Amino acid sequence: MRPMIRSALALTLALVAGCGDKDTTDDSAAGAQDIDGDGYTEDVDCDEGDDRVFPGAEELCDGIDNNCDGLVDEDATDRVPLYVDNDGDGYGVDEVVACFPLDGHAVRGGDCDDGNPAIHPAADEICDGGVDNDCDGAADEDDEGLSVSTLLGFYGDSDGDGYGDPADFMWGCEAPAGAVENADDCDDSDAEVSPDGVEVCDGIDNDCDGVLDGDQDPSLVGMYALCPAESCLSLMDDYGVTADGTYWLDGDMSGESYEAWCDMTQQGGGWTLVGWSLGLGTDWSNAALLDDTSFGVIDTTTEFKSPAWSDVLFNDVLFDNSTDFALYEDVNAYAGSFYDFSAEIPVHNAGTGTGYEWPMTDGTIAGDQLIPGGTYYLCGTDLYMHTCDYDGTGYCYNGYYASNGWGPMWSGRANDGCPHDDPGLFSFQLANRMFGEEGIGLYVR
């Protein structure tokens, strides 16, 4: 029995000794290891330090080769749709599936102009000539989302003169047919009336400046019945008119204008012709010299009496024809027309020494001269009004009506000597006695 026990013990010891030898050997002898516990050993695992990386793993957008195929993020399962965004407005075109972020790409599509950063689906639709700013397929007024702050105001232009009617207003991105941006027309039914219109005297504000006729354009004053001047002197001094001619006047601006002849050259100019006498004594009756009527037309070949006789204010008087003249300054102390002046002076006054005489300032007539074409002599050059017949006796003679004078006249000698011998013969009424057969004009200034 003792030998068998020894054999068994020896076998046991041998086995124990064999186990002790294995514990002391190199672990590598056992083969490749799976350190991260992902089920793949290091000989096939491309990152044994990350249990998410191993052959067959889900490829993710994380910058790692998750499935150990040598490629990074290829066919990642968490890729998203991205869109080429060339203008950097956050919206793109041409969809691609890729990992986010991706340079030059946006997560939103729908850009209808990828070359303009102001155009994309989130942009405000504005009035800009038909551009679809918000990429919804509609532009300007056709887009319900149009920003009203960009709308423009327009005005109807019915007469087509380029200026709109302020009462015909409309909104829009562009001017509709028959509309303009301005509201400057003051009569949209007349193409001749606009800020470009030419102002004429017709009672209309032709150029839409709020002022009618000659009040606006000084060059029109005196040229039209609706734009009269107060006198020829006013035309010269206030409006620079220098040419002789026929102009429209209205001394009291009552609205009753008339044509009158203006002499802008003789004796300083500014003279209004109020009457012309040929010395025939037909139209220039005694009554006509005293009343405020008018007759005839402007013509030096016929007698006439202008409405200016009783309308134009004056200070100076001029008697003039192509040969002679007589100028009297500061005659009118009554601040009225020639009619007013005449009415203030007593008819058939004593003349000399009574204050109703005015010395000649300048002229070609002279005292003690023979009146042309007759046997009458001029006593002096002073001007008188309505004097009576002295008849050489030193006092007025009223018994003989025809011998007394009416209107403007000079002191003359007919038979009994100076002064005022038959003064009616030396009056404006019989101007041929003083200035010859061509007649004479009475001007005021």
C-alpha positions as CSV (number, residue, x, y, z in Angstrom):
1,M,0.0,0.0,0.0
2,R,2.8,2.4,0.8
3,P,4.3,2.4,-2.8
4,M,0.9,3.4,-4.3
5,I,0.5,6.3,-1.9
6,R,3.9,7.5,-2.9
7,S,3.0,7.4,-6.7
8,A,-0.2,9.3,-6.1
9,L,1.6,12.0,-4.1
10,A,4.2,12.3,-6.8
11,L,1.6,12.8,-9.5
12,T,-0.1,15.5,-7.4
13,L,3.1,17.4,-6.9
14,A,3.9,17.2,-10.5
15,L,0.6,18.7,-11.5
16,V,1.0,21.4,-8.9
17,A,4.4,22.2,-10.3
18,G,3.0,22.4,-13.8
19,C,0.5,25.0,-12.8
20,G,3.1,27.1,-11.2
21,D,5.1,27.3,-14.4
22,K,2.0,28.7,-16.4
23,D,1.5,31.7,-14.1
24,T,5.0,32.9,-14.7
25,T,4.7,33.0,-18.5
26,D,4.0,36.3,-20.9
27,D,0.3,37.2,-21.3
28,S,0.9,37.8,-25.0
29,A,1.1,34.2,-25.5
30,A,-2.7,34.1,-25.1
31,G,-3.3,36.3,-28.4
32,A,-5.0,39.8,-29.3
33,Q,-6.9,41.6,-26.6
34,D,-10.3,43.5,-26.5
35,I,-9.3,46.2,-24.1
36,D,-12.3,48.5,-24.5
37,G,-14.7,45.7,-24.3
38,D,-16.5,46.5,-27.5
39,G,-16.2,42.9,-28.7
40,Y,-13.3,43.5,-31.1
41,T,-9.7,42.9,-30.3
42,E,-7.0,45.4,-31.0
43,D,-6.0,43.6,-34.2
44,V,-9.2,44.7,-35.9
45,D,-10.4,47.6,-33.7
46,C,-9.1,50.9,-35.0
47,D,-9.5,52.6,-31.6
48,E,-9.2,50.2,-28.7
49,G,-9.6,53.1,-26.4
50,D,-13.2,53.9,-27.5
51,D,-15.9,51.3,-27.2
52,R,-17.9,53.2,-29.8
53,V,-15.4,52.6,-32.5
54,F,-15.1,49.1,-34.1
55,P,-15.8,47.4,-37.4
56,G,-19.4,47.6,-38.2
57,A,-20.2,50.4,-35.8
58,E,-22.7,53.1,-36.8
59,E,-20.9,55.9,-38.7
60,L,-21.8,59.3,-37.1
61,C,-21.1,62.9,-37.9
62,D,-18.4,63.3,-35.3
63,G,-15.1,63.5,-37.2
64,I,-14.2,59.9,-36.2
65,D,-13.9,56.8,-38.3
66,N,-16.6,55.0,-36.3
67,N,-16.7,51.8,-38.4
68,C,-12.9,51.5,-39.0
69,D,-13.2,51.5,-42.8
70,G,-10.6,54.2,-43.1
71,L,-13.1,56.9,-43.9
72,V,-14.4,59.6,-41.6
73,D,-18.2,60.5,-41.5
74,E,-18.9,58.8,-44.8
75,D,-22.6,57.9,-45.1
76,A,-23.1,58.9,-41.5
77,T,-26.5,58.0,-40.2
78,D,-27.1,61.4,-38.6
79,R,-26.4,63.4,-41.8
80,V,-29.0,66.2,-42.6
81,P,-30.2,67.9,-45.7
82,L,-28.1,71.0,-46.4
83,Y,-28.3,73.6,-49.2
84,V,-25.7,75.5,-51.2
85,D,-25.7,79.1,-49.9
86,N,-23.4,81.2,-52.1
87,D,-24.7,84.6,-50.8
88,G,-24.5,83.7,-47.1
89,D,-28.1,84.8,-46.3
90,G,-28.9,81.5,-44.4
91,Y,-31.0,80.1,-47.3
92,G,-29.7,78.0,-50.1
93,V,-30.4,76.0,-53.2
94,D,-29.4,72.5,-54.5
95,E,-30.0,70.2,-51.6
96,V,-27.2,67.9,-50.4
97,V,-27.2,65.4,-47.5
98,A,-24.1,66.0,-45.4
99,C,-22.9,66.5,-41.9
100,F,-23.6,69.8,-40.3
101,P,-22.1,72.3,-40.3
102,L,-20.7,72.4,-43.8
103,D,-19.0,75.5,-45.2
104,G,-21.0,77.4,-47.9
105,H,-24.2,75.6,-47.0
106,A,-27.3,76.4,-45.0
107,V,-29.9,74.2,-43.3
108,R,-32.7,76.0,-45.0
109,G,-33.5,76.0,-48.7
110,G,-35.9,77.9,-50.9
111,D,-33.6,80.8,-51.9
112,C,-34.8,82.1,-55.3
113,D,-31.7,84.2,-55.9
114,D,-28.6,82.8,-54.3
115,G,-26.5,85.7,-55.7
116,N,-28.3,88.3,-53.6
117,P,-28.3,88.1,-49.8
118,A,-31.3,90.5,-49.6
119,I,-33.5,87.9,-51.4
120,H,-34.6,84.8,-49.4
121,P,-37.8,83.4,-48.0
122,A,-37.6,85.5,-44.7
123,A,-37.0,88.8,-46.5
124,D,-39.6,91.6,-46.5
125,E,-41.4,92.0,-49.8
126,I,-40.8,95.6,-51.0
127,C,-41.6,97.7,-54.0
128,D,-38.5,97.4,-56.2
129,G,-39.6,96.9,-59.8
130,G,-41.0,93.4,-59.8
131,V,-38.4,91.5,-57.7
132,D,-39.7,88.6,-55.7
133,N,-37.9,89.5,-52.5
134,D,-39.4,86.7,-50.2
135,C,-39.3,84.0,-52.8
136,D,-43.0,83.2,-52.6
137,G,-43.6,83.5,-56.3
138,A,-45.3,86.9,-56.1
139,A,-43.7,90.4,-56.4
140,D,-44.6,94.0,-55.4
141,E,-48.4,94.6,-55.2
142,D,-49.2,91.0,-56.2
143,D,-47.7,89.8,-52.9
144,E,-50.1,89.9,-50.0
145,G,-47.1,90.3,-47.7
146,L,-45.9,93.5,-49.3
147,S,-44.4,96.0,-46.8
148,V,-46.8,98.9,-47.2
149,S,-44.1,101.3,-46.0
150,T,-42.4,100.9,-49.3
151,L,-45.5,101.9,-51.3
152,L,-45.4,105.2,-53.3
153,G,-48.1,107.8,-53.7
154,F,-49.4,108.7,-57.1
155,Y,-51.9,111.2,-58.5
156,G,-54.1,111.0,-61.5
157,D,-53.0,113.0,-64.6
158,S,-56.1,113.2,-66.7
159,D,-54.9,115.9,-69.0
160,G,-51.5,114.2,-69.6
161,D,-49.4,117.3,-68.9
162,G,-47.1,115.5,-66.5
163,Y,-48.6,117.0,-63.4
164,G,-51.1,115.3,-61.1
165,D,-54.4,116.2,-59.5
166,P,-54.1,116.4,-55.7
167,A,-57.6,115.2,-55.3
168,D,-57.0,112.0,-57.3
169,F,-54.6,110.0,-55.0
170,M,-53.6,106.3,-55.2
171,W,-50.9,104.0,-53.7
172,G,-48.6,101.7,-55.8
173,C,-45.1,100.4,-56.4
174,E,-45.1,102.0,-59.8
175,A,-47.1,104.7,-61.4
176,P,-50.3,103.3,-63.0
177,A,-51.1,104.4,-66.5
178,G,-52.3,108.0,-66.4
179,A,-50.7,108.8,-63.0
180,V,-47.6,110.7,-61.8
181,E,-45.8,111.1,-58.5
182,N,-46.4,114.9,-58.1
183,A,-49.6,116.7,-57.2
184,D,-48.7,120.0,-58.7
185,D,-51.5,120.5,-61.2
186,C,-54.1,123.2,-60.4
187,D,-56.4,122.2,-63.3
188,D,-56.2,118.6,-64.4
189,S,-58.7,119.1,-67.2
190,D,-56.5,121.6,-69.1
191,A,-53.1,120.5,-70.4
192,E,-52.1,124.2,-70.9
193,V,-52.4,124.8,-67.1
194,S,-49.5,123.4,-65.1
195,P,-46.3,124.6,-63.4
196,D,-44.9,124.6,-66.9
197,G,-47.7,126.7,-68.3
198,V,-47.2,130.2,-69.7
199,E,-48.9,132.8,-67.6
200,V,-51.2,134.9,-69.7
201,C,-53.9,137.4,-68.7
202,D,-57.0,135.3,-68.9
203,G,-58.2,135.1,-65.3
204,I,-56.6,131.7,-64.9
205,D,-53.6,130.7,-62.9
206,N,-51.8,129.2,-66.0
207,D,-48.6,128.3,-64.2
208,C,-50.2,127.1,-60.9
209,D,-48.2,129.4,-58.6
210,G,-51.3,130.6,-56.8
211,V,-51.2,134.0,-58.4
212,L,-53.4,135.1,-61.4
213,D,-52.2,136.9,-64.5
214,G,-50.0,140.0,-64.3
215,D,-49.7,139.9,-60.6
216,Q,-47.3,137.0,-61.1
217,D,-45.6,138.0,-64.4
218,P,-44.8,141.7,-64.6
219,S,-44.1,141.5,-68.3
220,L,-47.8,140.9,-68.9
221,V,-49.0,144.1,-67.2
222,G,-50.6,146.4,-69.7
223,M,-50.5,143.7,-72.4
224,Y,-54.0,142.3,-71.8
225,A,-57.3,143.6,-70.6
226,L,-57.1,141.4,-67.6
227,C,-53.7,142.7,-66.6
228,P,-54.0,146.5,-66.8
229,A,-51.6,149.0,-65.4
230,E,-52.7,152.1,-63.5
231,S,-51.1,154.5,-65.9
232,C,-48.4,154.7,-68.5
233,L,-46.0,156.1,-65.8
234,S,-46.6,153.0,-63.7
235,L,-45.8,150.8,-66.7
236,M,-42.5,152.7,-67.2
237,D,-41.4,153.0,-63.5
238,D,-42.8,149.8,-62.1
239,Y,-42.6,147.4,-65.0
240,G,-39.8,148.7,-67.1
241,V,-41.8,149.4,-70.2
242,T,-39.9,151.7,-72.6
243,A,-41.7,151.4,-75.9
244,D,-44.4,153.8,-77.2
245,G,-47.6,152.0,-77.9
246,T,-51.1,151.0,-76.9
247,Y,-51.5,149.4,-73.5
248,W,-54.3,148.4,-71.3
249,L,-55.0,150.7,-68.3
250,D,-57.3,150.8,-65.4
251,G,-56.5,153.8,-63.2
252,D,-58.6,152.8,-60.2
253,M,-58.3,149.0,-60.8
254,S,-62.1,148.8,-60.8
255,G,-62.0,145.9,-63.4
256,E,-63.0,148.2,-66.3
257,S,-59.9,148.3,-68.4
258,Y,-59.4,150.1,-71.7
259,E,-56.7,150.7,-74.2
260,A,-54.7,153.9,-74.1
261,W,-51.7,155.3,-75.9
262,C,-48.5,155.6,-73.9
263,D,-45.7,157.9,-74.9
264,M,-42.5,156.5,-73.3
265,T,-40.0,158.8,-75.0
266,Q,-41.1,162.4,-75.1
267,Q,-40.1,164.6,-72.1
268,G,-39.0,161.8,-69.9
269,G,-41.8,159.4,-70.9
270,G,-44.6,157.8,-68.9
271,W,-47.3,160.0,-70.6
272,T,-50.9,158.8,-70.9
273,L,-52.7,160.4,-73.9
274,V,-56.2,161.4,-72.6
275,G,-57.4,163.3,-75.6
276,W,-56.6,164.5,-79.2
277,S,-58.0,167.6,-80.7
278,L,-57.9,168.7,-84.3
279,G,-59.4,172.1,-83.6
280,L,-62.5,171.4,-85.6
281,G,-64.8,171.9,-82.6
282,T,-67.1,169.1,-83.6
283,D,-66.5,166.4,-81.0
284,W,-64.8,168.6,-78.4
285,S,-68.0,170.5,-77.3
286,N,-68.0,172.6,-74.2
287,A,-69.9,169.8,-72.5
288,A,-67.3,167.2,-73.5
289,L,-64.6,169.3,-71.9
290,L,-66.4,169.2,-68.6
291,D,-67.9,165.7,-68.4
292,D,-66.5,162.2,-67.8
293,T,-67.6,160.6,-71.1
294,S,-65.3,159.4,-73.8
295,F,-65.5,159.2,-77.6
296,G,-63.6,158.1,-80.6
297,V,-60.7,155.7,-81.0
298,I,-56.9,156.2,-80.5
299,D,-56.0,157.9,-83.8
300,T,-54.3,161.2,-84.3
301,T,-56.2,161.7,-87.6
302,T,-59.5,162.0,-85.7
303,E,-60.6,163.5,-82.5
304,F,-61.0,161.3,-79.5
305,K,-61.4,161.5,-75.7
306,S,-59.9,158.5,-73.8
307,P,-61.5,156.9,-70.7
308,A,-58.1,157.8,-69.1
309,W,-59.4,161.4,-69.0
310,S,-61.5,160.6,-66.0
311,D,-59.5,157.6,-64.7
312,V,-55.7,158.1,-64.6
313,L,-54.2,160.1,-61.7
314,F,-51.6,162.7,-62.6
315,N,-49.4,165.6,-61.6
316,D,-48.0,166.9,-64.9
317,V,-49.6,167.9,-68.2
318,L,-48.1,167.8,-71.6
319,F,-49.5,169.2,-74.9
320,D,-47.6,167.7,-77.7
321,N,-47.6,167.0,-81.5
322,S,-44.8,166.2,-83.9
323,T,-43.9,169.9,-84.1
324,D,-44.5,171.7,-80.8
325,F,-45.0,170.9,-77.1
326,A,-45.8,172.6,-73.9
327,L,-44.9,171.0,-70.5
328,Y,-46.5,171.9,-67.2
329,E,-45.3,170.2,-64.0
330,D,-47.0,169.9,-60.6
331,V,-50.3,171.1,-62.0
332,N,-52.7,168.9,-60.1
333,A,-53.2,169.6,-56.5
334,Y,-56.4,167.5,-56.3
335,A,-54.9,164.0,-56.5
336,G,-57.3,162.9,-59.1
337,S,-57.8,162.4,-62.8
338,F,-58.0,165.2,-65.3
339,Y,-61.7,165.2,-65.0
340,D,-61.4,165.5,-61.2
341,F,-58.9,168.3,-61.7
342,S,-61.2,170.2,-64.1
343,A,-64.2,169.8,-61.9
344,E,-62.5,171.4,-59.0
345,I,-61.9,174.6,-60.9
346,P,-64.7,177.2,-61.2
347,V,-66.0,177.6,-64.7
348,H,-65.3,181.0,-66.2
349,N,-63.0,182.1,-63.5
350,A,-60.9,185.3,-63.6
351,G,-57.8,183.3,-64.5
352,T,-54.8,185.6,-63.9
353,G,-54.1,186.2,-60.3
354,T,-56.7,183.8,-59.0
355,G,-54.5,180.7,-58.6
356,Y,-55.9,178.9,-61.7
357,E,-52.8,179.4,-63.8
358,W,-49.7,177.3,-64.1
359,P,-46.3,178.4,-65.7
360,M,-44.8,176.4,-68.5
361,T,-41.9,174.2,-67.4
362,D,-40.6,173.7,-70.9
363,G,-41.9,174.0,-74.4
364,T,-41.6,175.4,-77.9
365,I,-44.5,178.0,-77.7
366,A,-43.7,181.5,-76.7
367,G,-45.6,184.6,-75.5
368,D,-46.5,187.4,-77.9
369,Q,-46.3,185.1,-80.9
370,L,-48.6,185.0,-83.9
371,I,-50.8,182.0,-83.8
372,P,-50.1,179.8,-86.9
373,G,-52.6,180.3,-89.7
374,G,-54.4,183.3,-88.3
375,T,-54.3,186.9,-86.9
376,Y,-54.4,185.9,-83.3
377,Y,-51.5,186.5,-80.8
378,L,-50.5,184.5,-77.8
379,C,-50.2,186.7,-74.7
380,G,-48.1,184.2,-72.7
381,T,-47.3,180.5,-72.1
382,D,-49.1,180.0,-68.8
383,L,-51.8,177.3,-68.8
384,Y,-55.3,178.2,-67.6
385,M,-58.6,176.4,-67.1
386,H,-62.2,177.7,-67.8
387,T,-61.3,181.4,-68.0
388,C,-63.8,184.1,-68.9
389,D,-63.5,186.8,-71.5
390,Y,-61.7,189.8,-70.2
391,D,-62.4,191.6,-73.5
392,G,-59.7,194.1,-72.7
393,T,-61.7,195.7,-70.0
394,G,-59.9,194.1,-67.0
395,Y,-62.9,192.1,-65.8
396,C,-64.7,189.0,-66.9
397,Y,-67.4,189.4,-69.4
398,N,-70.1,186.7,-69.1
399,G,-72.6,188.2,-71.3
400,Y,-71.3,186.6,-74.5
401,Y,-71.2,182.9,-73.9
402,A,-69.1,182.0,-76.9
403,S,-66.3,184.3,-75.9
404,N,-65.7,182.6,-72.6
405,G,-63.5,179.4,-72.3
406,W,-63.9,175.8,-71.3
407,G,-61.2,173.3,-70.4
408,P,-57.4,174.0,-70.9
409,M,-56.5,177.2,-72.6
410,W,-53.9,180.0,-72.9
411,S,-54.2,183.7,-72.7
412,G,-54.5,185.2,-76.2
413,R,-55.5,188.4,-78.0
414,A,-58.3,188.3,-80.5
415,N,-59.3,191.9,-80.9
416,D,-59.2,194.0,-77.7
417,G,-55.7,193.0,-76.4
418,C,-54.2,190.8,-73.7
419,P,-55.0,189.1,-71.5
420,H,-57.8,186.6,-72.2
421,D,-59.5,188.3,-75.1
422,D,-62.0,185.7,-76.3
423,P,-60.1,182.8,-74.5
424,G,-62.2,180.1,-76.1
425,L,-60.3,180.8,-79.3
426,F,-57.1,179.7,-77.5
427,S,-58.3,176.5,-75.9
428,F,-57.5,172.8,-76.4
429,Q,-60.9,172.7,-78.0
430,L,-59.6,174.8,-80.9
431,A,-56.0,173.5,-80.8
432,N,-55.3,174.6,-84.4
433,R,-55.1,178.1,-83.0
434,M,-52.2,177.2,-80.9
435,F,-50.4,174.2,-82.5
436,G,-51.5,174.2,-86.2
437,E,-53.8,172.1,-88.3
438,E,-52.2,168.8,-87.3
439,G,-53.9,169.0,-83.9
440,I,-52.5,168.4,-80.5
441,G,-52.6,165.7,-77.9
442,L,-53.3,166.2,-74.2
443,Y,-51.1,163.9,-72.0
444,V,-51.0,163.4,-68.3
445,R,-48.3,161.9,-66.0
